Amino acid sequence: MKTSARNQFPGTVGKIKTGAVNDEIELEIGGGQTIVAIITHDSAVRLGLQTGAPAFALIKASSIVIVTDDQGAKFSTRNRLGGIVSSLHAGAVNSEVVIDLAGGGQVAAIVTNVGSAKLGLAVVQVAAAIFEASSVILGVAA
């Protein structure tokens, strides 16, 4: 499968919290990091998701918010992947930021150049990618 989503994370379903309409799925992606997704219950059933099953998460780079100093800050987002900025590519309006994750792998984000400047983003800077559980698409091998 090929997708346009820059962020593709293979993992294992760790927990499932079943709801009447939506289910909360926790995907263990390695390095002690997890991604939480909110999908419809029907989708969870259709995908055959169960604890221990392999699955993957897709997150568009434009759905990622970058934070550089979250000491004491609280966010409503369920997902936070931390690491070190390994690449920063500025365009005319937006910048692509790539963070090497602590447990291996990378996460890419698209942020405005103004936002990048306000954060003072630079290569080798500690940063985190945060995103909503509803921004995560889950899939399984067909």
DSSP file with accessible surface (Angstrom, degrees, kcal/mol):
  #  RESIDUE AA STRUCTURE BP1 BP2  ACC     N-H-->O    O-->H-N    N-H-->O    O-->H-N    TCO  KAPPA ALPHA  PHI   PSI    X-CA   Y-CA   Z-CA
    1    1 A M              0   0  157      0, 0.0     2,-0.4     0, 0.0   140,-0.0   0.000 360.0 360.0 360.0 135.9    0.0    0.0    0.0
    2    2 A K        +     0   0  207      2,-0.0     2,-0.3     0, 0.0     0, 0.0  -0.958 360.0 176.0-118.2 139.9    1.2    3.5   -0.8
    3    3 A T        -     0   0   50     -2,-0.4     5,-0.0     2,-0.2     0, 0.0  -0.924  40.0-125.0-135.8 165.8   -0.4    6.6    0.7
    4    4 A S  S    S+     0   0  115     -2,-0.3     2,-0.3     3,-0.0    -1,-0.0   0.573  77.2 112.3 -85.0  -8.3    0.2   10.3    0.7
    5    5 A A        -     0   0   11      1,-0.2    -2,-0.2    55,-0.1    55,-0.2  -0.496  57.5-156.0 -69.1 123.6    0.4   10.4    4.5
    6    6 A R  S    S+     0   0  123     -2,-0.3     2,-0.7     1,-0.1    -1,-0.2   0.789  78.5  66.7 -69.1 -28.8    4.0   11.2    5.5
    7    7 A N  E     +A   59   0A   4     52,-1.2    52,-2.0   101,-0.1     2,-0.5  -0.857  58.7 164.3-105.8 110.4    3.6    9.6    8.9
    8    8 A Q  E     -A   58   0A  92     -2,-0.7    50,-0.2    50,-0.2    48,-0.0  -0.990  10.3-176.2-127.6 118.7    3.1    5.8    8.8
    9    9 A F  E     -A   57   0A  13     48,-2.7    48,-2.2    -2,-0.5     2,-0.2  -0.932  11.1-156.3-122.8 108.6    3.6    3.9   12.0
   10   10 A P  E     +A   56   0A 101      0, 0.0     2,-0.3     0, 0.0    46,-0.2  -0.526  35.9 133.7 -75.3 149.1    3.4    0.1   12.2
   11   11 A G  E     -A   55   0A  15     44,-2.6    44,-2.2    -2,-0.2     2,-0.4  -0.936  50.3 -87.6-168.8-166.2    2.5   -1.3   15.6
   12   12 A T  E     -AB  54  28A  59     16,-2.0    16,-3.2    -2,-0.3     2,-0.3  -0.983  41.1-108.8-127.5 136.2    0.5   -3.7   17.7
   13   13 A V  E     + B   0  27A   1     40,-2.9    39,-3.3    -2,-0.4    14,-0.2  -0.493  38.4 175.1 -65.6 121.3   -2.9   -3.0   19.3
   14   14 A G  E     +     0   0A  13     12,-3.5     2,-0.3     1,-0.3    -1,-0.2   0.846  60.5   4.2 -95.5 -44.6   -2.3   -2.6   23.0
   15   15 A K  E     - B   0  26A 131     11,-1.1    11,-2.8    35,-0.1     2,-0.4  -0.991  54.1-161.4-143.3 150.9   -5.7   -1.6   24.3
   16   16 A I  E     - B   0  25A  52     -2,-0.3     2,-0.6     9,-0.2     9,-0.2  -0.997   1.2-167.9-133.3 126.0   -9.2   -1.2   23.0
   17   17 A K  E     - B   0  24A 145      7,-2.7     7,-2.6    -2,-0.4     2,-0.3  -0.960  21.2-147.2-113.0 110.5  -11.9    0.8   24.9
   18   18 A T        -     0   0   93     -2,-0.6     2,-0.2     5,-0.2     5,-0.2  -0.609  19.1-179.6 -84.9 136.1  -15.2    0.0   23.2
   19   19 A G        -     0   0   30     -2,-0.3     4,-0.0     3,-0.2    22,-0.0  -0.746  42.0-105.0-124.3 174.1  -17.9    2.6   23.0
   20   20 A A  S    S+     0   0  106     -2,-0.2     3,-0.1     1,-0.1    -1,-0.1   0.890 116.2   3.3 -67.6 -37.7  -21.4    2.7   21.6
   21   21 A V  S    S+     0   0  104      1,-0.3    20,-3.2    20,-0.1    21,-0.4   0.757 133.4  33.4-114.3 -49.0  -20.4    4.8   18.6
   22   22 A N  E     - C   0  40A  77     18,-0.3     2,-0.3    19,-0.1    -1,-0.3  -0.859  62.1-150.9-115.8 150.0  -16.6    5.2   18.8
   23   23 A D  E     - C   0  39A   4     16,-3.6    16,-2.2    -2,-0.3     2,-0.6  -0.889  13.3-136.7-113.7 148.4  -13.8    3.0   20.0
   24   24 A E  E     -BC  17  38A  49     -7,-2.6    -7,-2.7    -2,-0.3     2,-0.5  -0.932  23.4-168.2-104.4 121.1  -10.5    4.2   21.5
   25   25 A I  E     -BC  16  37A   0     12,-3.0    12,-2.9    -2,-0.6     2,-0.6  -0.944   9.7-156.1-115.4 128.4   -7.6    2.1   20.1
   26   26 A E  E     -BC  15  36A  36    -11,-2.8   -12,-3.5    -2,-0.5   -11,-1.1  -0.919  10.5-163.5-105.1 121.2   -4.1    2.3   21.6
   27   27 A L  E     -BC  13  35A   1      8,-3.4     8,-2.5    -2,-0.6     2,-0.6  -0.917  11.2-144.7-107.6 121.5   -1.3    1.3   19.2
   28   28 A E  E     +BC  12  34A  91    -16,-3.2   -16,-2.0    -2,-0.5     6,-0.2  -0.770  19.6 178.5 -85.2 119.9    2.1    0.4   20.5
   29   29 A I  E     -     0   0A  34      4,-2.2     5,-0.2    -2,-0.6    -1,-0.1   0.305  45.2 -97.6-108.8   7.7    4.7    1.7   18.0
   30   30 A G  E >  S+ C   0  33A  43      3,-0.6     3,-1.8   -18,-0.1    -1,-0.3  -0.104  97.5  69.2  98.4 162.2    7.9    0.7   19.7
   31   31 A G  T 3  S-     0   0   53      1,-0.3    73,-0.1    72,-0.1     3,-0.1   0.736 125.7 -68.2  63.8  20.4   10.4    2.6   21.9
   32   32 A G  T 3  S+     0   0   84      1,-0.3     2,-0.3    71,-0.1    -1,-0.3   0.570 105.0 127.9  76.6   8.1    7.8    2.8   24.6
   33   33 A Q  E <   -C   30   0A  29     -3,-1.8    -4,-2.2    70,-0.0    -3,-0.6  -0.732  37.3-169.5-101.7 148.4    5.6    5.2   22.5
   34   34 A T  E     -C   28   0A  52     -2,-0.3     2,-0.4    46,-0.2    46,-0.3  -0.928  14.1-147.3-131.4 157.2    2.0    4.8   21.7
   35   35 A I  E     -C   27   0A   0     -8,-2.5    -8,-3.4    -2,-0.3     2,-0.5  -0.995  13.5-150.9-123.6 131.2   -0.5    6.4   19.4
   36   36 A V  E     -C   26   0A   5     -2,-0.4     2,-0.4   -10,-0.2   -10,-0.2  -0.885  15.2-172.9-103.0 131.5   -4.2    6.7   20.4
   37   37 A A  E     -C   25   0A   1    -12,-2.9   -12,-3.0    -2,-0.5     2,-0.6  -0.951  17.0-150.3-123.0 144.5   -6.8    6.7   17.7
   38   38 A I  E     +C   24   0A  56     95,-1.6     2,-0.3    -2,-0.4   -14,-0.2  -0.975  32.1 158.0-111.7 116.3  -10.6    7.3   17.9
   39   39 A I  E     -C   23   0A  22    -16,-2.2   -16,-3.6    -2,-0.6    98,-0.0  -0.903  46.7 -83.9-131.4 164.3  -12.5    5.3   15.2
   40   40 A T  E  >  -C   22   0A  59     -2,-0.3     4,-2.1   -18,-0.3   -18,-0.3  -0.320  34.7-122.3 -66.0 152.3  -16.0    4.2   14.8
   41   41 A H  H  > S+     0   0   56    -20,-3.2     4,-2.4     1,-0.2     5,-0.2   0.906 114.3  56.2 -60.3 -40.8  -16.9    0.9   16.5
   42   42 A D  H  > S+     0   0  126    -21,-0.4     4,-2.8     1,-0.2    -1,-0.2   0.893 106.5  50.0 -59.8 -39.3  -18.0   -0.4   13.1
   43   43 A S  H  > S+     0   0   31      2,-0.2     4,-2.5     1,-0.2    -1,-0.2   0.907 108.5  52.1 -65.7 -41.3  -14.6    0.4   11.7
   44   44 A A  H  X>S+     0   0    5     -4,-2.1     5,-2.1     2,-0.2     4,-0.6   0.919 113.4  44.6 -61.2 -40.6  -12.9   -1.4   14.6
   45   45 A V  H ><5S+     0   0   92     -4,-2.4     3,-1.1     2,-0.2    -2,-0.2   0.943 112.4  51.0 -67.6 -46.8  -15.0   -4.5   13.9
   46   46 A R  H 3<5S+     0   0  184     -4,-2.8    -2,-0.2     1,-0.3    -1,-0.2   0.876 111.7  47.8 -60.4 -36.7  -14.5   -4.3   10.1
   47   47 A L  H 3<5S-     0   0   36     -4,-2.5    -1,-0.3    -5,-0.2    -2,-0.2   0.607 108.1-127.8 -78.5 -12.4  -10.7   -4.1   10.6
   48   48 A G  T <<5 -     0   0   40     -3,-1.1    -3,-0.2    -4,-0.6     2,-0.2   0.820  39.9-177.6  69.4  32.1  -10.8   -7.1   13.0
   49   49 A L      < +     0   0   19     -5,-2.1     2,-0.3    -6,-0.2    -1,-0.2  -0.423  11.3 154.1 -69.1 131.2   -8.9   -5.1   15.7
   50   50 A Q    >   -     0   0  131     -2,-0.2     3,-2.3     4,-0.1   -37,-0.3  -0.977  52.8 -74.1-150.6 156.9   -8.1   -7.0   18.8
   51   51 A T  T 3  S+     0   0   97     -2,-0.3   -37,-0.2     1,-0.3   -36,-0.1  -0.264 119.4  19.3 -54.3 131.5   -5.4   -6.7   21.5
   52   52 A G  T 3  S+     0   0   51    -39,-3.3    -1,-0.3     1,-0.3   -38,-0.1   0.269  93.6 129.1  91.1  -9.8   -2.1   -8.0   20.2
   53   53 A A    <   -     0   0   21     -3,-2.3   -40,-2.9   -40,-0.1    -1,-0.3  -0.506  62.9-112.1 -79.5 145.3   -3.0   -7.7   16.5
   54   54 A P  E     +A   12   0A 102      0, 0.0     2,-0.3     0, 0.0   -42,-0.2  -0.502  49.4 150.4 -73.5 145.4   -0.7   -5.9   14.1
   55   55 A A  E     -A   11   0A   8    -44,-2.2   -44,-2.6    -2,-0.2     2,-0.3  -0.938  31.4-132.3-158.2 174.7   -2.0   -2.6   12.7
   56   56 A F  E     -AD  10 139A  47     83,-2.4    83,-2.3    -2,-0.3     2,-0.4  -0.978   8.5-141.4-139.2 154.4   -0.7    0.7   11.4
   57   57 A A  E     -AD   9 138A   0    -48,-2.2   -48,-2.7    -2,-0.3     2,-0.4  -0.927   9.3-161.8-115.2 140.1   -1.4    4.4   12.0
   58   58 A L  E     +AD   8 137A  17     79,-2.6    79,-2.5    -2,-0.4     2,-0.4  -0.980  10.6 176.6-119.4 132.8   -1.4    7.1    9.4
   59   59 A I  E     -A    7   0A   1    -52,-2.0   -52,-1.2    -2,-0.4    77,-0.1  -0.983  28.3-126.6-137.4 123.3   -1.3   10.8   10.3
   60   60 A K    >   -     0   0  117     75,-0.5     3,-1.8    -2,-0.4     4,-0.3  -0.443  19.8-127.2 -65.8 141.7   -1.1   13.6    7.8
   61   61 A A  G >  S+     0   0    9      1,-0.3    49,-1.6     2,-0.2     3,-1.3   0.822 109.6  60.8 -59.9 -30.4    1.9   16.0    8.4
   62   62 A S  G 3  S+     0   0   81      1,-0.2    -1,-0.3    47,-0.2    47,-0.1   0.630  96.5  60.9 -75.2 -10.0   -0.5   18.9    8.3
   63   63 A S  G <  S+     0   0   44     -3,-1.8    69,-0.4    72,-0.1     2,-0.4   0.486  87.1  95.7 -91.0  -2.5   -2.4   17.5   11.3
   64   64 A I    <   -     0   0    6     -3,-1.3     2,-0.4    -4,-0.3    46,-0.2  -0.707  57.6-159.7 -93.5 137.5    0.7   17.6   13.5
   65   65 A V  E     -E  130   0B  82     65,-2.7    65,-3.0    -2,-0.4     2,-0.4  -0.950  14.4-140.7-111.8 135.7    1.4   20.5   15.9
   66   66 A I  E     -E  129   0B  11     -2,-0.4     2,-0.4    63,-0.2    63,-0.2  -0.818  18.2-175.9 -99.4 134.3    5.0   21.0   17.1
   67   67 A V  E     +E  128   0B  18     61,-2.5    61,-2.5    -2,-0.4     3,-0.1  -0.968  12.2 179.6-125.9 144.2    5.9   22.0   20.6
   68   68 A T  S    S+     0   0   40     -2,-0.4     2,-0.3    59,-0.2    -1,-0.1   0.584  77.9  30.1-117.4 -18.0    9.4   22.8   21.9
   69   69 A D        +     0   0  123     59,-0.1    -1,-0.2     1,-0.1    58,-0.0  -0.706  58.3 155.1-145.4  88.5    8.8   23.7   25.6
   70   70 A D    >   +     0   0   37     -2,-0.3     3,-1.2    -3,-0.1     2,-0.4   0.114  20.3 144.8-105.6  24.0    5.9   21.9   27.2
   71   71 A Q  T 3  S-     0   0  164      1,-0.3     3,-0.1     3,-0.0    -2,-0.0  -0.457  85.9  -6.5 -61.6 116.3    7.1   22.1   30.8
   72   72 A G  T 3  S+     0   0   77     -2,-0.4    -1,-0.3     1,-0.3     2,-0.2   0.326 105.7 128.0  80.3 -10.0    4.0   22.6   32.8
   73   73 A A    <   -     0   0   50     -3,-1.2     2,-0.4     1,-0.0    -1,-0.3  -0.514  45.7-152.8 -79.2 148.1    1.8   23.0   29.7
   74   74 A K        -     0   0  201     -2,-0.2     2,-0.3    -3,-0.1    -3,-0.0  -0.977  10.2-169.8-122.4 136.7   -1.3   20.9   29.4
   75   75 A F        -     0   0   93     -2,-0.4    -5,-0.0     2,-0.2    -2,-0.0  -0.936  26.7-140.2-125.3 148.8   -2.8   19.9   26.0
   76   76 A S  S    S+     0   0  101     -2,-0.3    -1,-0.1     2,-0.0     2,-0.1   0.613  72.7 108.3 -81.9 -10.0   -6.1   18.3   25.2
   77   77 A T        -     0   0   33      1,-0.1    55,-0.2    55,-0.1    -2,-0.2  -0.374  62.5-149.2 -68.0 145.2   -4.4   16.2   22.5
   78   78 A R  S    S+     0   0  118     53,-0.3     2,-0.4   -42,-0.1    54,-0.1   0.666  74.7  69.1 -85.3 -20.2   -4.1   12.5   23.3
   79   79 A N  E     +F  131   0B   3     52,-1.5    52,-1.5   -44,-0.1     2,-0.3  -0.887  48.2 165.8-114.6 133.8   -0.9   11.9   21.3
   80   80 A R  E     -F  130   0B 119     -2,-0.4     2,-0.5   -46,-0.3   -46,-0.2  -0.946   7.8-176.7-144.2 116.6    2.7   13.2   22.0
   81   81 A L  E     -F  129   0B   0     48,-2.7    48,-2.7    -2,-0.3     2,-0.3  -0.970  16.1-161.7-115.9 116.1    5.7   11.8   20.2
   82   82 A G  E     +F  128   0B  15     -2,-0.5    20,-1.8    46,-0.2     2,-0.3  -0.661  28.4 106.4-103.5 154.1    9.0   13.4   21.4
   83   83 A G  E     -FG 127 101B  12     44,-2.5    44,-2.4    -2,-0.3     2,-0.4  -0.927  61.3 -52.2 178.6-148.8   12.5   13.5   19.9
   84   84 A I  E     -FG 126 100B  71     16,-2.1    16,-3.0    -2,-0.3     2,-0.3  -0.954  47.9-111.4-123.3 134.3   15.0   15.7   18.3
   85   85 A V  E     + G   0  99B   1     40,-3.1    39,-3.4    -2,-0.4    14,-0.3  -0.460  38.9 171.2 -63.8 122.2   14.6   17.9   15.2
   86   86 A S  E     +     0   0B  38     12,-3.0     2,-0.3     1,-0.3    13,-0.2   0.612  61.9  22.8-108.3 -18.2   16.6   16.2   12.4
   87   87 A S  E     - G   0  98B  45     11,-1.5    11,-2.6    35,-0.1     2,-0.4  -0.992  52.6-177.9-152.9 140.7   15.5   18.2    9.4
   88   88 A L  E     - G   0  97B  57     -2,-0.3     2,-0.5     9,-0.2     9,-0.2  -0.960   7.2-179.8-142.1 116.2   14.0   21.6    8.7
   89   89 A H  E     - G   0  96B 125      7,-2.5     7,-2.8    -2,-0.4     2,-0.4  -0.955  13.8-153.5-124.3 111.5   13.1   22.6    5.2
   90   90 A A  E     - G   0  95B  67     -2,-0.5     5,-0.2     5,-0.2     2,-0.1  -0.671  13.3-176.7 -87.3 134.8   11.6   26.1    4.7
   91   91 A G        -     0   0   39      3,-2.7    -1,-0.0    -2,-0.4     4,-0.0  -0.360  49.1 -79.1-107.6-164.1    9.4   26.8    1.7
   92   92 A A  S    S-     0   0  105     -2,-0.1     3,-0.1     1,-0.1    -2,-0.0   0.876 123.1  -0.8 -68.6 -36.0    7.8   30.1    0.6
   93   93 A V  S    S+     0   0  101      1,-0.2    20,-2.7    20,-0.1    21,-0.4   0.687 130.2  37.7-122.5 -40.2    5.0   29.8    3.2
   94   94 A N  E     - H   0 112B  72     18,-0.3    -3,-2.7    19,-0.1     2,-0.4  -0.767  61.7-142.6-118.9 163.3    5.4   26.6    5.2
   95   95 A S  E     -GH  90 111B   5     16,-3.7    16,-2.6    -2,-0.3     2,-0.5  -0.944  13.0-135.1-123.5 146.0    8.3   24.6    6.6
   96   96 A E  E     -GH  89 110B  47     -7,-2.8    -7,-2.5    -2,-0.4     2,-0.5  -0.888  22.8-167.5 -97.6 127.7    8.6   20.8    6.8
   97   97 A V  E     -GH  88 109B   0     12,-2.9    12,-2.7    -2,-0.5     2,-0.5  -0.971   3.3-166.0-117.6 128.8    9.9   19.7   10.2
   98   98 A V  E     -GH  87 108B   7    -11,-2.6   -12,-3.0    -2,-0.5   -11,-1.5  -0.970   3.2-163.7-117.0 129.1   11.2   16.1   10.8
   99   99 A I  E     -GH  85 107B   0      8,-2.9     8,-2.1    -2,-0.5     2,-0.5  -0.958  15.6-139.0-113.3 125.4   11.7   14.8   14.3
  100  100 A D  E     -GH  84 106B  69    -16,-3.0   -16,-2.1    -2,-0.5     6,-0.2  -0.753  31.4-128.8 -77.8 123.5   13.7   11.7   15.0
  101  101 A L  E >   -G   83   0B  11      4,-2.5     3,-1.9    -2,-0.5   -18,-0.2  -0.447   9.8-120.2 -80.3 149.3   11.8    9.8   17.7
  102  102 A A  T 3  S+     0   0   91    -20,-1.8    -1,-0.1     1,-0.3     3,-0.1   0.847 113.6  42.0 -55.4 -38.4   13.4    8.6   20.9
  103  103 A G  T 3  S-     0   0   40      1,-0.4    -1,-0.3   -73,-0.2   -72,-0.1   0.295 128.8 -82.5 -94.9  11.2   12.5    4.9   20.2
  104  104 A G  S <  S+     0   0   50     -3,-1.9    -1,-0.4     1,-0.3     2,-0.1  -0.205  88.5  71.1 102.8 158.9   13.4    5.1   16.5
  105  105 A G        -     0   0   52     -3,-0.1    -4,-2.5    -2,-0.1     2,-0.3  -0.232  67.3-104.3  86.6 178.3   11.4    6.3   13.5
  106  106 A Q  E     -H  100   0B 107     -6,-0.2     2,-0.4    -2,-0.1    -6,-0.2  -0.953  13.1-151.7-140.0 158.3   10.5    9.8   12.5
  107  107 A V  E     -H   99   0B   2     -8,-2.1    -8,-2.9    -2,-0.3     2,-0.4  -0.997  15.2-154.7-131.8 136.1    7.5   12.1   12.5
  108  108 A A  E     -H   98   0B   4     -2,-0.4     2,-0.3   -10,-0.2   -10,-0.2  -0.890  11.5-176.8-112.7 143.6    7.0   14.9    9.9
  109  109 A A  E     -H   97   0B   1    -12,-2.7   -12,-2.9    -2,-0.4     2,-0.5  -0.975  21.1-141.6-136.1 149.7    5.0   18.0   10.3
  110  110 A I  E     +H   96   0B  62    -49,-1.6     2,-0.3    -2,-0.3   -14,-0.2  -0.971  31.5 168.9-110.4 120.7    4.1   21.0    8.1
  111  111 A V  E     -H   95   0B  23    -16,-2.6   -16,-3.7    -2,-0.5   -46,-0.0  -0.910  38.8 -96.5-127.2 157.4    4.1   24.3   10.0
  112  112 A T  E  >  -H   94   0B  72     -2,-0.3     4,-2.6   -18,-0.3   -18,-0.3  -0.356  30.7-120.7 -68.5 154.6    4.0   27.9    8.9
  113  113 A N  H  > S+     0   0   43    -20,-2.7     4,-2.4     2,-0.2     5,-0.2   0.877 116.4  55.0 -62.4 -34.9    7.2   29.7    8.5
  114  114 A V  H  > S+     0   0   97    -21,-0.4     4,-2.5     2,-0.2    -1,-0.2   0.938 109.2  46.6 -63.3 -45.3    5.9   32.2   11.1
  115  115 A G  H  > S+     0   0   22      2,-0.2     4,-2.0     1,-0.2    -2,-0.2   0.915 111.0  52.1 -62.8 -41.2    5.2   29.4   13.5
  116  116 A S  H  X>S+     0   0   12     -4,-2.6     5,-2.1     1,-0.2     4,-0.9   0.923 111.3  47.1 -61.5 -42.9    8.7   27.9   12.9
  117  117 A A  H ><5S+     0   0   75     -4,-2.4     3,-0.5     1,-0.2    -2,-0.2   0.906 109.0  53.9 -66.6 -41.4   10.3   31.3   13.6
  118  118 A K  H 3<5S+     0   0  178     -4,-2.5    -1,-0.2     1,-0.3    -2,-0.2   0.868 112.8  44.1 -61.3 -35.4    8.3   31.8   16.8
  119  119 A L  H 3<5S-     0   0   57     -4,-2.0    -1,-0.3    -5,-0.2    -2,-0.2   0.628 105.4-131.7 -81.2 -15.1    9.4   28.4   18.1
  120  120 A G  T <<5 -     0   0   47     -4,-0.9    -3,-0.2    -3,-0.5    -4,-0.1   0.878  33.6-162.7  64.9  38.1   13.0   29.1   17.0
  121  121 A L      < +     0   0   16     -5,-2.1     2,-0.3    -6,-0.2    -1,-0.2  -0.245  18.9 161.0 -60.4 137.7   13.1   25.7   15.4
  122  122 A A    >   -     0   0   49     -3,-0.1     3,-1.6   -35,-0.0   -37,-0.3  -0.984  45.7 -84.7-153.2 153.6   16.6   24.3   14.6
  123  123 A V  T 3  S+     0   0   75     -2,-0.3   -37,-0.2     1,-0.2     3,-0.1  -0.351 114.1  24.5 -61.3 142.3   18.2   21.0   13.8
  124  124 A V  T 3  S+     0   0  113    -39,-3.4     2,-0.3     1,-0.3    -1,-0.2   0.447  91.1 135.0  74.2  11.4   19.2   19.0   17.0
  125  125 A Q    <   -     0   0   49     -3,-1.6   -40,-3.1   -40,-0.2    -1,-0.3  -0.626  62.4-113.8 -83.8 141.2   16.5   20.9   19.1
  126  126 A V  E     + F   0  84B  96     -2,-0.3     2,-0.3   -42,-0.2   -42,-0.2  -0.589  53.0 153.3 -71.4 133.5   14.3   18.9   21.4
  127  127 A A  E     - F   0  83B   3    -44,-2.4   -44,-2.5    -2,-0.3     2,-0.3  -0.960  31.5-140.9-154.7 168.0   10.7   19.0   20.2
  128  128 A A  E     -EF  67  82B   1    -61,-2.5   -61,-2.5    -2,-0.3     2,-0.5  -0.986  10.0-138.7-137.3 148.5    7.5   17.0   20.3
  129  129 A A  E     -EF  66  81B   0    -48,-2.7   -48,-2.7    -2,-0.3     2,-0.4  -0.926  24.3-172.9-103.6 125.4    4.7   16.3   17.8
  130  130 A I  E     +EF  65  80B   7    -65,-3.0   -65,-2.7    -2,-0.5     2,-0.3  -0.932  10.2 161.2-119.7 147.4    1.2   16.4   19.2
  131  131 A F  E     - F   0  79B   4    -52,-1.5   -52,-1.5    -2,-0.4   -53,-0.3  -0.986  38.5 -95.4-161.8 155.4   -2.0   15.5   17.5
  132  132 A E    >   -     0   0   78    -69,-0.4     3,-1.5    -2,-0.3     4,-0.2  -0.404  26.5-127.4 -74.1 147.6   -5.6   14.6   18.1
  133  133 A A  G >  S+     0   0    4      1,-0.3   -95,-1.6     2,-0.2     3,-1.3   0.816 111.4  61.4 -62.9 -28.8   -6.7   10.9   18.3
  134  134 A S  G 3  S+     0   0   90      1,-0.2    -1,-0.3   -97,-0.2   -97,-0.1   0.605  94.2  63.7 -76.3  -9.0   -9.4   11.8   15.8
  135  135 A S  G <  S+     0   0   38     -3,-1.5   -75,-0.5   -72,-0.1     2,-0.4   0.437  84.5  96.6 -88.9  -1.4   -6.6   12.7   13.3
  136  136 A V    <   -     0   0    6     -3,-1.3     2,-0.5    -4,-0.2   -98,-0.2  -0.776  58.1-159.8 -96.6 131.2   -5.3    9.1   13.2
  137  137 A I  E     -D   58   0A 107    -79,-2.5   -79,-2.6    -2,-0.4     2,-0.3  -0.930  12.7-154.1-105.1 128.9   -6.3    6.7   10.5
  138  138 A L  E     +D   57   0A  16     -2,-0.5     2,-0.3   -81,-0.2   -81,-0.2  -0.802  17.0 172.3-102.8 149.0   -5.9    3.0   11.4
  139  139 A G  E     -D   56   0A   9    -83,-2.3   -83,-2.4    -2,-0.3     2,-0.3  -0.948  16.9-155.6-146.5 165.7   -5.3    0.2    9.0
  140  140 A V        -     0   0   45     -2,-0.3   -85,-0.1   -85,-0.2     2,-0.1  -0.943  40.5 -84.8-136.2 159.6   -4.5   -3.5    8.8
  141  141 A A              0   0   93     -2,-0.3   -85,-0.0   -87,-0.2     0, 0.0  -0.396 360.0 360.0 -64.1 140.5   -2.9   -5.7    6.1
  142  142 A A              0   0  153     -2,-0.1    -1,-0.1    -3,-0.0    -3,-0.0  -0.395 360.0 360.0 -81.4 360.0   -5.6   -6.9    3.6
